[in-house]
């Protein structure tokens, strides 16, 4: 979900040049709003490339995709994307692991 005040980077605050010290351009902490592919891969006990594929499979058609070939562990995933993935995979192993990640 893109904040209504966003003017750069398509709502991806960790990539935005206006964010620093773990806060966005309006000084709101980023912790809990974004997760890295590496965090997700660690939680799912898989490789970052596989974690990116899992997230991509749950995204709607026109959404920006994560790089499955490089599997950049520092690439950020929004909390909203993980909640959508949890809704799609709620009853299986991935859903249970995502729920544990989002609760923390």
C-alpha positions as CSV (number, residue, x, y, z in Angstrom):
1,X,0.0,0.0,0.0
2,X,1.5,3.3,-1.1
3,X,1.3,6.1,1.5
4,X,-0.8,9.0,0.2
5,X,2.0,11.4,0.8
6,X,4.5,9.4,-1.3
7,X,6.1,11.2,-4.3
8,X,9.1,9.0,-5.0
9,X,10.1,5.3,-5.4
10,X,6.5,4.1,-5.8
11,X,5.9,3.8,-2.1
12,X,9.0,1.6,-1.4
13,X,10.4,3.6,1.5
14,X,13.6,1.6,2.1
15,X,14.6,2.4,-1.5
16,X,13.6,6.0,-1.4
17,X,16.3,8.7,-1.2
18,X,14.2,10.7,1.2
19,X,14.3,8.0,3.9
20,X,17.1,7.5,6.4
21,X,17.9,6.2,9.8
22,X,15.1,3.7,9.6
23,X,12.4,6.4,9.1
24,X,10.4,7.5,6.1
25,X,10.2,11.0,4.7
26,X,7.7,12.1,7.3
27,X,9.8,10.7,10.2
28,X,7.6,7.6,10.7
29,X,9.6,4.4,11.7
30,X,9.8,1.8,8.9
31,X,10.2,-1.1,11.3
32,X,7.2,-3.4,10.9
33,X,6.0,-1.8,7.6
34,X,8.7,-3.5,5.4
35,X,10.4,-6.8,5.6
36,X,13.4,-8.0,3.5
37,X,13.4,-11.0,1.2
38,X,16.2,-12.3,3.4
39,X,14.0,-12.1,6.5
40,X,11.3,-13.9,4.7
41,X,13.7,-16.5,3.4
42,X,15.0,-17.1,6.9
43,X,11.5,-17.4,8.3
44,X,10.5,-19.9,5.6
45,X,13.8,-21.8,5.8
46,X,14.4,-21.3,2.1
47,X,16.7,-19.5,-0.3
48,X,16.0,-15.8,-1.1
49,X,15.2,-16.7,-4.7
50,X,12.5,-19.1,-3.6
51,X,11.1,-16.5,-1.2
52,X,10.9,-14.0,-4.0
53,X,9.0,-16.5,-6.2
54,X,6.6,-17.3,-3.4
55,X,5.8,-13.6,-3.0
56,X,5.6,-13.0,-6.8
57,X,3.1,-15.9,-7.1
58,X,0.7,-14.1,-4.8
59,X,0.9,-10.6,-6.4
60,X,-1.8,-9.3,-8.6
61,X,-1.2,-9.0,-12.4
62,X,0.2,-5.4,-12.7
63,X,2.2,-5.3,-9.5
64,X,6.0,-4.8,-9.5
65,X,7.7,-8.2,-9.3
66,X,10.7,-9.2,-7.2
67,X,13.8,-10.5,-8.8
68,X,13.7,-14.3,-8.6
69,X,17.0,-14.8,-10.5
70,X,19.2,-12.7,-8.3
71,X,17.3,-13.3,-5.0
72,X,18.5,-10.1,-3.4
73,X,18.1,-10.6,0.3
74,X,18.1,-6.9,1.0
75,X,15.1,-6.2,-1.3
76,X,12.1,-5.1,0.7
77,X,8.6,-6.5,0.7
78,X,5.7,-4.5,2.1
79,X,3.7,-5.7,5.0
80,X,0.6,-5.5,2.8
81,X,2.1,-7.9,0.2
82,X,2.9,-10.4,3.0
83,X,-0.7,-10.1,4.4
84,X,-2.0,-10.8,0.9
85,X,0.3,-13.8,0.7
86,X,-0.9,-14.9,4.1
87,X,-4.5,-14.7,3.0
88,X,-3.7,-16.9,-0.1
89,X,-1.6,-19.4,1.9
90,X,-3.2,-19.3,5.3
91,X,-3.8,-23.0,5.8
92,X,-0.4,-24.4,4.8
93,X,3.2,-24.3,6.1
94,X,4.0,-21.0,4.5
95,X,0.9,-19.4,5.9
96,X,1.8,-20.5,9.5
97,X,5.4,-19.2,9.1
98,X,4.2,-15.9,7.7
99,X,1.7,-15.4,10.6
100,X,4.6,-15.9,13.0
101,X,6.7,-13.3,11.1
102,X,3.9,-10.7,11.0
103,X,3.0,-11.2,14.7
104,X,6.5,-10.3,15.9
